[in-house]
Amino acid sequence: MEEVILVNKMENAVKQMAEQMMLDSNVCKCSRCLLDVLAMALNTLPPKYVVTNIGNAVTSVDLDSSQWKANVTMAICNAINIVKGRPRHS
């Protein structure tokens, strides 16, 4: 029997894009700041959970649309600005 797992595709998309965007910004790049950016961005975006290969393929295509990319980019930009202004580390 095939193992079935629950995956939030939005999490992977946001993580990949946030890591790249943080490299291009002057925000702290420590793991705490990265996780804060990810948490803030993901809390403003709808989750995209999948459990099947078909769902995975359909959601991947959906997340490649220009509107989703714009939504994710905006959520990450807002999160980066907040974290940059108030980092939660010493």
mmCIF file as gemmi writes it, N, C-alpha and C atoms, coordinates in Angstrom:
data_model
loop_
_atom_site.group_PDB
_atom_site.id
_atom_site.type_symbol
_atom_site.label_atom_id
_atom_site.label_alt_id
_atom_site.label_comp_id
_atom_site.label_asym_id
_atom_site.label_entity_id
_atom_site.label_seq_id
_atom_site.pdbx_PDB_ins_code
_atom_site.Cartn_x
_atom_site.Cartn_y
_atom_site.Cartn_z
_atom_site.occupancy
_atom_site.B_iso_or_equiv
_atom_site.pdbx_formal_charge
_atom_site.auth_seq_id
_atom_site.auth_asym_id
_atom_site.pdbx_PDB_model_num
ATOM 1 N N . MET Axp A 1 ? 0.834 -1.178 0 1 0 ? 1 A 1
ATOM 2 C CA . MET Axp A 1 ? 0 0 0 1 0 ? 1 A 1
ATOM 3 C C . MET Axp A 1 ? 0.887 1.252 0 1 0 ? 1 A 1
ATOM 4 N N . GLU Axp A 2 ? 0.52 2.218 -0.826 1 0 ? 2 A 1
ATOM 5 C CA . GLU Axp A 2 ? 1.275 3.461 -0.953 1 0 ? 2 A 1
ATOM 6 C C . GLU Axp A 2 ? 1.088 4.334 0.287 1 0 ? 2 A 1
ATOM 7 N N . GLU Axp A 3 ? 2.193 4.901 0.778 1 0 ? 3 A 1
ATOM 8 C CA . GLU Axp A 3 ? 2.102 5.803 1.92 1 0 ? 3 A 1
ATOM 9 C C . GLU Axp A 3 ? 1.456 7.112 1.47 1 0 ? 3 A 1
ATOM 10 N N . VAL Axp A 4 ? 0.482 7.564 2.222 1 0 ? 4 A 1
ATOM 11 C CA . VAL Axp A 4 ? -0.213 8.81 1.91 1 0 ? 4 A 1
ATOM 12 C C . VAL Axp A 4 ? 0.188 9.843 2.949 1 0 ? 4 A 1
ATOM 13 N N . ILE Axp A 5 ? 0.603 11 2.48 1 0 ? 5 A 1
ATOM 14 C CA . ILE Axp A 5 ? 0.992 12.058 3.394 1 0 ? 5 A 1
ATOM 15 C C . ILE Axp A 5 ? 0.247 13.34 3.031 1 0 ? 5 A 1
ATOM 16 N N . LEU Axp A 6 ? 0.074 14.195 4.018 1 0 ? 6 A 1
ATOM 17 C CA . LEU Axp A 6 ? -0.574 15.482 3.847 1 0 ? 6 A 1
ATOM 18 C C . LEU Axp A 6 ? 0.505 16.541 3.702 1 0 ? 6 A 1
ATOM 19 N N . VAL Axp A 7 ? 0.428 17.325 2.627 1 0 ? 7 A 1
ATOM 20 C CA . VAL Axp A 7 ? 1.449 18.328 2.341 1 0 ? 7 A 1
ATOM 21 C C . VAL Axp A 7 ? 0.768 19.665 2.053 1 0 ? 7 A 1
ATOM 22 N N . ASN Axp A 8 ? 1.283 20.727 2.667 1 0 ? 8 A 1
ATOM 23 C CA . ASN Axp A 8 ? 0.829 22.077 2.346 1 0 ? 8 A 1
ATOM 24 C C . ASN Axp A 8 ? 1.767 22.619 1.262 1 0 ? 8 A 1
ATOM 25 N N . LYS Axp A 9 ? 1.316 22.596 0.019 1 0 ? 9 A 1
ATOM 26 C CA . LYS Axp A 9 ? 2.145 23.038 -1.105 1 0 ? 9 A 1
ATOM 27 C C . LYS Axp A 9 ? 2.511 24.517 -0.99 1 0 ? 9 A 1
ATOM 28 N N . MET Axp A 10 ? 1.67 25.286 -0.343 1 0 ? 10 A 1
ATOM 29 C CA . MET Axp A 10 ? 1.951 26.709 -0.176 1 0 ? 10 A 1
ATOM 30 C C . MET Axp A 10 ? 3.224 26.9 0.653 1 0 ? 10 A 1
ATOM 31 N N . GLU Axp A 11 ? 3.436 26.033 1.64 1 0 ? 11 A 1
ATOM 32 C CA . GLU Axp A 11 ? 4.624 26.148 2.491 1 0 ? 11 A 1
ATOM 33 C C . GLU Axp A 11 ? 5.901 26.023 1.673 1 0 ? 11 A 1
ATOM 34 N N . ASN Axp A 12 ? 5.955 25.045 0.785 1 0 ? 12 A 1
ATOM 35 C CA . ASN Axp A 12 ? 7.147 24.857 -0.051 1 0 ? 12 A 1
ATOM 36 C C . ASN Axp A 12 ? 7.356 26.046 -0.986 1 0 ? 12 A 1
ATOM 37 N N . ALA Axp A 13 ? 6.268 26.526 -1.595 1 0 ? 13 A 1
ATOM 38 C CA . ALA Axp A 13 ? 6.372 27.651 -2.524 1 0 ? 13 A 1
ATOM 39 C C . ALA Axp A 13 ? 6.867 28.909 -1.805 1 0 ? 13 A 1
ATOM 40 N N . VAL Axp A 14 ? 6.304 29.178 -0.63 1 0 ? 14 A 1
ATOM 41 C CA . VAL Axp A 14 ? 6.694 30.364 0.136 1 0 ? 14 A 1
ATOM 42 C C . VAL Axp A 14 ? 8.143 30.244 0.603 1 0 ? 14 A 1
ATOM 43 N N . LYS Axp A 15 ? 8.543 29.076 1.06 1 0 ? 15 A 1
ATOM 44 C CA . LYS Axp A 15 ? 9.92 28.906 1.555 1 0 ? 15 A 1
ATOM 45 C C . LYS Axp A 15 ? 10.934 29.166 0.447 1 0 ? 15 A 1
ATOM 46 N N . GLN Axp A 16 ? 10.707 28.592 -0.716 1 0 ? 16 A 1
ATOM 47 C CA . GLN Axp A 16 ? 11.646 28.784 -1.82 1 0 ? 16 A 1
ATOM 48 C C . GLN Axp A 16 ? 11.739 30.255 -2.223 1 0 ? 16 A 1
ATOM 49 N N . MET Axp A 17 ? 10.588 30.906 -2.341 1 0 ? 17 A 1
ATOM 50 C CA . MET Axp A 17 ? 10.582 32.293 -2.771 1 0 ? 17 A 1
ATOM 51 C C . MET Axp A 17 ? 11.154 33.205 -1.677 1 0 ? 17 A 1
ATOM 52 N N . ALA Axp A 18 ? 10.836 32.941 -0.417 1 0 ? 18 A 1
ATOM 53 C CA . ALA Axp A 18 ? 11.322 33.785 0.685 1 0 ? 18 A 1
ATOM 54 C C . ALA Axp A 18 ? 12.837 33.705 0.798 1 0 ? 18 A 1
ATOM 55 N N . GLU Axp A 19 ? 13.395 32.521 0.676 1 0 ? 19 A 1
ATOM 56 C CA . GLU Axp A 19 ? 14.854 32.38 0.766 1 0 ? 19 A 1
ATOM 57 C C . GLU Axp A 19 ? 15.533 33.223 -0.302 1 0 ? 19 A 1
ATOM 58 N N . GLN Axp A 20 ? 14.996 33.205 -1.527 1 0 ? 20 A 1
ATOM 59 C CA . GLN Axp A 20 ? 15.582 33.997 -2.608 1 0 ? 20 A 1
ATOM 60 C C . GLN Axp A 20 ? 15.398 35.489 -2.362 1 0 ? 20 A 1
ATOM 61 N N . MET Axp A 21 ? 14.206 35.877 -1.941 1 0 ? 21 A 1
ATOM 62 C CA . MET Axp A 21 ? 13.935 37.302 -1.716 1 0 ? 21 A 1
ATOM 63 C C . MET Axp A 21 ? 14.763 37.847 -0.555 1 0 ? 21 A 1
ATOM 64 N N . MET Axp A 22 ? 14.999 37.04 0.465 1 0 ? 22 A 1
ATOM 65 C CA . MET Axp A 22 ? 15.802 37.496 1.603 1 0 ? 22 A 1
ATOM 66 C C . MET Axp A 22 ? 17.265 37.684 1.205 1 0 ? 22 A 1
ATOM 67 N N . LEU Axp A 23 ? 17.744 36.869 0.269 1 0 ? 23 A 1
ATOM 68 C CA . LEU Axp A 23 ? 19.114 37.05 -0.22 1 0 ? 23 A 1
ATOM 69 C C . LEU Axp A 23 ? 19.275 38.403 -0.893 1 0 ? 23 A 1
ATOM 70 N N . ASP Axp A 24 ? 18.218 38.85 -1.565 1 0 ? 24 A 1
ATOM 71 C CA . ASP Axp A 24 ? 18.258 40.099 -2.319 1 0 ? 24 A 1
ATOM 72 C C . ASP Axp A 24 ? 17.905 41.318 -1.472 1 0 ? 24 A 1
ATOM 73 N N . SER Axp A 25 ? 17.598 41.119 -0.191 1 0 ? 25 A 1
ATOM 74 C CA . SER Axp A 25 ? 17.234 42.247 0.67 1 0 ? 25 A 1
ATOM 75 C C . SER Axp A 25 ? 18.271 42.406 1.772 1 0 ? 25 A 1
ATOM 76 N N . ASN Axp A 26 ? 18.14 43.485 2.53 1 0 ? 26 A 1
ATOM 77 C CA . ASN Axp A 26 ? 19.106 43.71 3.612 1 0 ? 26 A 1
ATOM 78 C C . ASN Axp A 26 ? 18.533 43.294 4.963 1 0 ? 26 A 1
ATOM 79 N N . VAL Axp A 27 ? 17.625 42.331 4.968 1 0 ? 27 A 1
ATOM 80 C CA . VAL Axp A 27 ? 17.088 41.784 6.205 1 0 ? 27 A 1
ATOM 81 C C . VAL Axp A 27 ? 18.069 40.739 6.747 1 0 ? 27 A 1
ATOM 82 N N . CYS Axp A 28 ? 18.071 40.562 8.057 1 0 ? 28 A 1
ATOM 83 C CA . CYS Axp A 28 ? 18.896 39.517 8.666 1 0 ? 28 A 1
ATOM 84 C C . CYS Axp A 28 ? 18.51 38.165 8.079 1 0 ? 28 A 1
ATOM 85 N N . LYS Axp A 29 ? 19.484 37.317 7.84 1 0 ? 29 A 1
ATOM 86 C CA . LYS Axp A 29 ? 19.236 36.03 7.201 1 0 ? 29 A 1
ATOM 87 C C . LYS Axp A 29 ? 19.396 34.849 8.155 1 0 ? 29 A 1
ATOM 88 N N . CYS Axp A 30 ? 19.371 35.118 9.462 1 0 ? 30 A 1
ATOM 89 C CA . CYS Axp A 30 ? 19.498 34.024 10.425 1 0 ? 30 A 1
ATOM 90 C C . CYS Axp A 30 ? 18.242 33.146 10.375 1 0 ? 30 A 1
ATOM 91 N N . SER Axp A 31 ? 18.329 31.959 10.954 1 0 ? 31 A 1
ATOM 92 C CA . SER Axp A 31 ? 17.21 31.013 10.888 1 0 ? 31 A 1
ATOM 93 C C . SER Axp A 31 ? 15.971 31.551 11.598 1 0 ? 31 A 1
ATOM 94 N N . ARG Axp A 32 ? 16.143 32.31 12.67 1 0 ? 32 A 1
ATOM 95 C CA . ARG Axp A 32 ? 14.983 32.87 13.393 1 0 ? 32 A 1
ATOM 96 C C . ARG Axp A 32 ? 14.233 33.867 12.514 1 0 ? 32 A 1
ATOM 97 N N . CYS Axp A 33 ? 14.97 34.756 11.848 1 0 ? 33 A 1
ATOM 98 C CA . CYS Axp A 33 ? 14.326 35.744 10.976 1 0 ? 33 A 1
ATOM 99 C C . CYS Axp A 33 ? 13.663 35.068 9.781 1 0 ? 33 A 1
ATOM 100 N N . LEU Axp A 34 ? 14.31 34.055 9.211 1 0 ? 34 A 1
ATOM 101 C CA . LEU Axp A 34 ? 13.703 33.315 8.109 1 0 ? 34 A 1
ATOM 102 C C . LEU Axp A 34 ? 12.392 32.677 8.562 1 0 ? 34 A 1
ATOM 103 N N . LEU Axp A 35 ? 12.404 32.016 9.707 1 0 ? 35 A 1
ATOM 104 C CA . LEU Axp A 35 ? 11.183 31.373 10.201 1 0 ? 35 A 1
ATOM 105 C C . LEU Axp A 35 ? 10.093 32.397 10.512 1 0 ? 35 A 1
ATOM 106 N N . ASP Axp A 36 ? 10.472 33.56 11.031 1 0 ? 36 A 1
ATOM 107 C CA . ASP Axp A 36 ? 9.485 34.614 11.281 1 0 ? 36 A 1
ATOM 108 C C . ASP Axp A 36 ? 8.861 35.094 9.98 1 0 ? 36 A 1
ATOM 109 N N . VAL Axp A 37 ? 9.677 35.284 8.947 1 0 ? 37 A 1
ATOM 110 C CA . VAL Axp A 37 ? 9.16 35.701 7.635 1 0 ? 37 A 1
ATOM 111 C C . VAL Axp A 37 ? 8.213 34.636 7.091 1 0 ? 37 A 1
ATOM 112 N N . LEU Axp A 38 ? 8.628 33.373 7.17 1 0 ? 38 A 1
ATOM 113 C CA . LEU Axp A 38 ? 7.778 32.29 6.666 1 0 ? 38 A 1
ATOM 114 C C . LEU Axp A 38 ? 6.452 32.227 7.411 1 0 ? 38 A 1
ATOM 115 N N . ALA Axp A 39 ? 6.496 32.313 8.738 1 0 ? 39 A 1
ATOM 116 C CA . ALA Axp A 39 ? 5.27 32.231 9.531 1 0 ? 39 A 1
ATOM 117 C C . ALA Axp A 39 ? 4.334 33.385 9.208 1 0 ? 39 A 1
ATOM 118 N N . MET Axp A 40 ? 4.861 34.59 9.131 1 0 ? 40 A 1
ATOM 119 C CA . MET Axp A 40 ? 4.014 35.746 8.828 1 0 ? 40 A 1
ATOM 120 C C . MET Axp A 40 ? 3.401 35.646 7.437 1 0 ? 40 A 1
ATOM 121 N N . ALA Axp A 41 ? 4.204 35.278 6.463 1 0 ? 41 A 1
ATOM 122 C CA . ALA Axp A 41 ? 3.693 35.175 5.094 1 0 ? 41 A 1
ATOM 123 C C . ALA Axp A 41 ? 2.646 34.063 4.992 1 0 ? 41 A 1
ATOM 124 N N . LEU Axp A 42 ? 2.951 32.903 5.56 1 0 ? 42 A 1
ATOM 125 C CA . LEU Axp A 42 ? 2.011 31.775 5.474 1 0 ? 42 A 1
ATOM 126 C C . LEU Axp A 42 ? 0.703 32.056 6.207 1 0 ? 42 A 1
ATOM 127 N N . ASN Axp A 43 ? 0.743 32.836 7.266 1 0 ? 43 A 1
ATOM 128 C CA . ASN Axp A 43 ? -0.48 33.161 7.995 1 0 ? 43 A 1
ATOM 129 C C . ASN Axp A 43 ? -1.401 34.085 7.218 1 0 ? 43 A 1
ATOM 130 N N . THR Axp A 44 ? -0.89 34.737 6.176 1 0 ? 44 A 1
ATOM 131 C CA . THR Axp A 44 ? -1.733 35.614 5.369 1 0 ? 44 A 1
ATOM 132 C C . THR Axp A 44 ? -2.191 34.964 4.069 1 0 ? 44 A 1
ATOM 133 N N . LEU Axp A 45 ? -1.672 33.783 3.773 1 0 ? 45 A 1
ATOM 134 C CA . LEU Axp A 45 ? -2.009 33.085 2.525 1 0 ? 45 A 1
ATOM 135 C C . LEU Axp A 45 ? -2.858 31.85 2.819 1 0 ? 45 A 1
ATOM 136 N N . PRO Axp A 46 ? -3.761 31.499 1.897 1 0 ? 46 A 1
ATOM 137 C CA . PRO Axp A 46 ? -4.544 30.28 2.114 1 0 ? 46 A 1
ATOM 138 C C . PRO Axp A 46 ? -3.67 29.038 1.931 1 0 ? 46 A 1
ATOM 139 N N . PRO Axp A 47 ? -3.86 28.025 2.773 1 0 ? 47 A 1
ATOM 140 C CA . PRO Axp A 47 ? -3.088 26.79 2.592 1 0 ? 47 A 1
ATOM 141 C C . PRO Axp A 47 ? -3.549 26.056 1.341 1 0 ? 47 A 1
ATOM 142 N N . LYS Axp A 48 ? -2.672 25.25 0.788 1 0 ? 48 A 1
ATOM 143 C CA . LYS Axp A 48 ? -2.983 24.411 -0.38 1 0 ? 48 A 1
ATOM 144 C C . LYS Axp A 48 ? -2.554 22.984 -0.047 1 0 ? 48 A 1
ATOM 145 N N . TYR Axp A 49 ? -3.42 22.273 0.667 1 0 ? 49 A 1
ATOM 146 C CA . TYR Axp A 49 ? -3.104 20.909 1.088 1 0 ? 49 A 1
ATOM 147 C C . TYR Axp A 49 ? -3.413 19.908 -0.008 1 0 ? 49 A 1
ATOM 148 N N . VAL Axp A 50 ? -2.536 18.927 -0.163 1 0 ? 50 A 1
ATOM 149 C CA . VAL Axp A 50 ? -2.737 17.84 -1.114 1 0 ? 50 A 1
ATOM 150 C C . VAL Axp A 50 ? -2.362 16.52 -0.459 1 0 ? 50 A 1
ATOM 151 N N . VAL Axp A 51 ? -2.996 15.426 -0.934 1 0 ? 51 A 1
ATOM 152 C CA . VAL Axp A 51 ? -2.639 14.09 -0.453 1 0 ? 51 A 1
ATOM 153 C C . VAL Axp A 51 ? -2.438 13.104 -1.602 1 0 ? 51 A 1
ATOM 154 N N . THR Axp A 52 ? -2.802 13.493 -2.82 1 0 ? 52 A 1
ATOM 155 C CA . THR Axp A 52 ? -2.671 12.579 -3.951 1 0 ? 52 A 1
ATOM 156 C C . THR Axp A 52 ? -1.737 13.167 -5.002 1 0 ? 52 A 1
ATOM 157 N N . ASN Axp A 53 ? -1.255 12.311 -5.884 1 0 ? 53 A 1
ATOM 158 C CA . ASN Axp A 53 ? -0.399 12.791 -6.967 1 0 ? 53 A 1
ATOM 159 C C . ASN Axp A 53 ? -1.15 13.726 -7.898 1 0 ? 53 A 1
ATOM 160 N N . ILE Axp A 54 ? -2.418 13.444 -8.148 1 0 ? 54 A 1
ATOM 161 C CA . ILE Axp A 54 ? -3.224 14.313 -9.011 1 0 ? 54 A 1
ATOM 162 C C . ILE Axp A 54 ? -3.39 15.682 -8.346 1 0 ? 54 A 1
ATOM 163 N N . GLY Axp A 55 ? -3.712 15.675 -7.05 1 0 ? 55 A 1
ATOM 164 C CA . GLY Axp A 55 ? -3.836 16.937 -6.324 1 0 ? 55 A 1
ATOM 165 C C . GLY Axp A 55 ? -2.54 17.711 -6.324 1 0 ? 55 A 1
ATOM 166 N N . ASN Axp A 56 ? -1.431 17.008 -6.211 1 0 ? 56 A 1
ATOM 167 C CA . ASN Axp A 56 ? -0.116 17.632 -6.232 1 0 ? 56 A 1
ATOM 168 C C . ASN Axp A 56 ? 0.139 18.313 -7.572 1 0 ? 56 A 1
ATOM 169 N N . ALA Axp A 57 ? -0.178 17.636 -8.656 1 0 ? 57 A 1
ATOM 170 C CA . ALA Axp A 57 ? 0.043 18.195 -9.99 1 0 ? 57 A 1
ATOM 171 C C . ALA Axp A 57 ? -0.845 19.409 -10.234 1 0 ? 57 A 1
ATOM 172 N N . VAL Axp A 58 ? -2.116 19.303 -9.868 1 0 ? 58 A 1
ATOM 173 C CA . VAL Axp A 58 ? -3.054 20.408 -10.085 1 0 ? 58 A 1
ATOM 174 C C . VAL Axp A 58 ? -2.645 21.623 -9.256 1 0 ? 58 A 1
ATOM 175 N N . THR Axp A 59 ? -2.277 21.4 -8.015 1 0 ? 59 A 1
ATOM 176 C CA . THR Axp A 59 ? -1.88 22.506 -7.138 1 0 ? 59 A 1
ATOM 177 C C . THR Axp A 59 ? -0.582 23.137 -7.609 1 0 ? 59 A 1
ATOM 178 N N . SER Axp A 60 ? 0.361 22.343 -8.104 1 0 ? 60 A 1
ATOM 179 C CA . SER Axp A 60 ? 1.618 22.892 -8.606 1 0 ? 60 A 1
ATOM 180 C C . SER Axp A 60 ? 1.368 23.821 -9.78 1 0 ? 60 A 1
ATOM 181 N N . VAL Axp A 61 ? 0.472 23.422 -10.67 1 0 ? 61 A 1
ATOM 182 C CA . VAL Axp A 61 ? 0.13 24.265 -11.819 1 0 ? 61 A 1
ATOM 183 C C . VAL Axp A 61 ? -0.528 25.548 -11.33 1 0 ? 61 A 1
ATOM 184 N N . ASP Axp A 62 ? -1.436 25.421 -10.366 1 0 ? 62 A 1
ATOM 185 C CA . ASP Axp A 62 ? -2.131 26.574 -9.81 1 0 ? 62 A 1
ATOM 186 C C . ASP Axp A 62 ? -1.15 27.559 -9.18 1 0 ? 62 A 1
ATOM 187 N N . LEU Axp A 63 ? -0.168 27.066 -8.435 1 0 ? 63 A 1
ATOM 188 C CA . LEU Axp A 63 ? 0.799 27.93 -7.768 1 0 ? 63 A 1
ATOM 189 C C . LEU Axp A 63 ? 1.785 28.568 -8.738 1 0 ? 63 A 1
ATOM 190 N N . ASP Axp A 64 ? 1.832 28.091 -9.975 1 0 ? 64 A 1
ATOM 191 C CA . ASP Axp A 64 ? 2.692 28.693 -10.988 1 0 ? 64 A 1
ATOM 192 C C . ASP Axp A 64 ? 2.025 29.87 -11.686 1 0 ? 64 A 1
ATOM 193 N N . SER Axp A 65 ? 0.748 30.115 -11.41 1 0 ? 65 A 1
ATOM 194 C CA . SER Axp A 65 ? 0.05 31.213 -12.079 1 0 ? 65 A 1
ATOM 195 C C . SER Axp A 65 ? 0.609 32.557 -11.612 1 0 ? 65 A 1
ATOM 196 N N . SER Axp A 66 ? 0.489 33.55 -12.469 1 0 ? 66 A 1
ATOM 197 C CA . SER Axp A 66 ? 1.045 34.863 -12.139 1 0 ? 66 A 1
ATOM 198 C C . SER Axp A 66 ? 0.328 35.5 -10.949 1 0 ? 66 A 1
ATOM 199 N N . GLN Axp A 67 ? -0.965 35.244 -10.784 1 0 ? 67 A 1
ATOM 200 C CA . GLN Axp A 67 ? -1.685 35.822 -9.65 1 0 ? 67 A 1
ATOM 201 C C . GLN Axp A 67 ? -1.191 35.235 -8.33 1 0 ? 67 A 1
ATOM 202 N N . TRP Axp A 68 ? -0.981 33.911 -8.271 1 0 ? 68 A 1
ATOM 203 C CA . TRP Axp A 68 ? -0.481 33.3 -7.047 1 0 ? 68 A 1
ATOM 204 C C . TRP Axp A 68 ? 0.919 33.79 -6.738 1 0 ? 68 A 1
ATOM 205 N N . LYS Axp A 69 ? 1.753 33.91 -7.769 1 0 ? 69 A 1
ATOM 206 C CA . LYS Axp A 69 ? 3.113 34.408 -7.548 1 0 ? 69 A 1
ATOM 207 C C . LYS Axp A 69 ? 3.082 35.831 -6.998 1 0 ? 69 A 1
ATOM 208 N N . ALA Axp A 70 ? 2.174 36.648 -7.506 1 0 ? 70 A 1
ATOM 209 C CA . ALA Axp A 70 ? 2.047 38.021 -7.012 1 0 ? 70 A 1
ATOM 210 C C . ALA Axp A 70 ? 1.584 38.022 -5.558 1 0 ? 70 A 1
ATOM 211 N N . ASN Axp A 71 ? 0.61 37.174 -5.224 1 0 ? 71 A 1
ATOM 212 C CA . ASN Axp A 71 ? 0.114 37.095 -3.847 1 0 ? 71 A 1
ATOM 213 C C . ASN Axp A 71 ? 1.216 36.652 -2.885 1 0 ? 71 A 1
ATOM 214 N N . VAL Axp A 72 ? 1.968 35.637 -3.285 1 0 ? 72 A 1
ATOM 215 C CA . VAL Axp A 72 ? 3.056 35.121 -2.441 1 0 ? 72 A 1
ATOM 216 C C . VAL Axp A 72 ? 4.154 36.17 -2.299 1 0 ? 72 A 1
ATOM 217 N N . THR Axp A 73 ? 4.519 36.812 -3.393 1 0 ? 73 A 1
ATOM 218 C CA . THR Axp A 73 ? 5.55 37.845 -3.361 1 0 ? 73 A 1
ATOM 219 C C . THR Axp A 73 ? 5.159 38.978 -2.42 1 0 ? 73 A 1
ATOM 220 N N . MET Axp A 74 ? 3.909 39.417 -2.503 1 0 ? 74 A 1
ATOM 221 C CA . MET Axp A 74 ? 3.441 40.51 -1.656 1 0 ? 74 A 1
ATOM 222 C C . MET Axp A 74 ? 3.444 40.102 -0.177 1 0 ? 74 A 1
ATOM 223 N N . ALA Axp A 75 ? 2.998 38.89 0.117 1 0 ? 75 A 1
ATOM 224 C CA . ALA Axp A 75 ? 2.981 38.417 1.506 1 0 ? 75 A 1
ATOM 225 C C . ALA Axp A 75 ? 4.395 38.35 2.071 1 0 ? 75 A 1
ATOM 226 N N . ILE Axp A 76 ? 5.337 37.889 1.265 1 0 ? 76 A 1
ATOM 227 C CA . ILE Axp A 76 ? 6.733 37.793 1.716 1 0 ? 76 A 1
ATOM 228 C C . ILE Axp A 76 ? 7.336 39.183 1.891 1 0 ? 76 A 1
ATOM 229 N N . CYS Axp A 77 ? 7.08 40.091 0.956 1 0 ? 77 A 1
ATOM 230 C CA . CYS Axp A 77 ? 7.596 41.467 1.073 1 0 ? 77 A 1
ATOM 231 C C . CYS Axp A 77 ? 7.113 42.117 2.364 1 0 ? 77 A 1
ATOM 232 N N . ASN Axp A 78 ? 5.834 41.978 2.659 1 0 ? 78 A 1
ATOM 233 C CA . ASN Axp A 78 ? 5.288 42.55 3.887 1 0 ? 78 A 1
ATOM 234 C C . ASN Axp A 78 ? 5.948 41.932 5.112 1 0 ? 78 A 1
ATOM 235 N N . ALA Axp A 79 ? 6.12 40.616 5.095 1 0 ? 79 A 1
ATOM 236 C CA . ALA Axp A 79 ? 6.746 39.927 6.229 1 0 ? 79 A 1
ATOM 237 C C . ALA Axp A 79 ? 8.205 40.351 6.402 1 0 ? 79 A 1
ATOM 238 N N . ILE Axp A 80 ? 8.933 40.478 5.312 1 0 ? 80 A 1
ATOM 239 C CA . ILE Axp A 80 ? 10.337 40.915 5.376 1 0 ? 80 A 1
ATOM 240 C C . ILE Axp A 80 ? 10.427 42.31 5.988 1 0 ? 80 A 1
ATOM 241 N N . ASN Axp A 81 ? 9.538 43.204 5.577 1 0 ? 81 A 1
ATOM 242 C CA . ASN Axp A 81 ? 9.567 44.568 6.114 1 0 ? 81 A 1
ATOM 243 C C . ASN Axp A 81 ? 9.291 44.59 7.61 1 0 ? 81 A 1
ATOM 244 N N . ILE Axp A 82 ? 8.378 43.753 8.066 1 0 ? 82 A 1
ATOM 245 C CA . ILE Axp A 82 ? 8.072 43.688 9.502 1 0 ? 82 A 1
ATOM 246 C C . ILE Axp A 82 ? 9.266 43.127 10.274 1 0 ? 82 A 1
ATOM 247 N N . VAL Axp A 83 ? 9.819 42.028 9.789 1 0 ? 83 A 1
ATOM 248 C CA . VAL Axp A 83 ? 10.958 41.401 10.476 1 0 ? 83 A 1
ATOM 249 C C . VAL Axp A 83 ? 12.181 42.315 10.462 1 0 ? 83 A 1
ATOM 250 N N . LYS Axp A 84 ? 12.393 42.995 9.353 1 0 ? 84 A 1
ATOM 251 C CA . LYS Axp A 84 ? 13.535 43.913 9.26 1 0 ? 84 A 1
ATOM 252 C C . LYS Axp A 84 ? 13.398 45.042 10.289 1 0 ? 84 A 1
ATOM 253 N N . GLY Axp A 85 ? 12.185 45.51 10.497 1 0 ? 85 A 1
ATOM 254 C CA . GLY Axp A 85 ? 11.951 46.592 11.45 1 0 ? 85 A 1
ATOM 255 C C . GLY Axp A 85 ? 11.972 46.157 12.9 1 0 ? 85 A 1
ATOM 256 N N . ARG Axp A 86 ? 11.647 44.884 13.151 1 0 ? 86 A 1
ATOM 257 C CA . ARG Axp A 86 ? 11.591 44.393 14.523 1 0 ? 86 A 1
ATOM 258 C C . ARG Axp A 86 ? 12.096 42.959 14.625 1 0 ? 86 A 1
ATOM 259 N N . PRO Axp A 87 ? 13.388 42.733 14.39 1 0 ? 87 A 1
ATOM 260 C CA . PRO Axp A 87 ? 13.911 41.358 14.528 1 0 ? 87 A 1
ATOM 261 C C . PRO Axp A 87 ? 13.764 40.883 15.962 1 0 ? 87 A 1
ATOM 262 N N . ARG Axp A 88 ? 13.478 39.58 16.126 1 0 ? 88 A 1
ATOM 263 C CA . ARG Axp A 88 ? 13.224 39.044 17.474 1 0 ? 88 A 1
ATOM 264 C C . ARG Axp A 88 ? 14.412 38.263 18.025 1 0 ? 88 A 1
ATOM 265 N N . HIS Axp A 89 ? 15.594 38.703 17.728 1 0 ? 89 A 1
ATOM 266 C CA . HIS Axp A 89 ? 16.792 38.078 18.292 1 0 ? 89 A 1
ATOM 267 C C . HIS Axp A 89 ? 17.694 39.155 18.846 1 0 ? 89 A 1
ATOM 268 N N . SER Axp A 90 ? 18.692 38.746 19.629 1 0 ? 90 A 1
ATOM 269 C CA . SER Axp A 90 ? 19.581 39.743 20.252 1 0 ? 90 A 1
ATOM 270 C C . SER Axp A 90 ? 20.698 40.159 19.339 1 0 ? 90 A 1
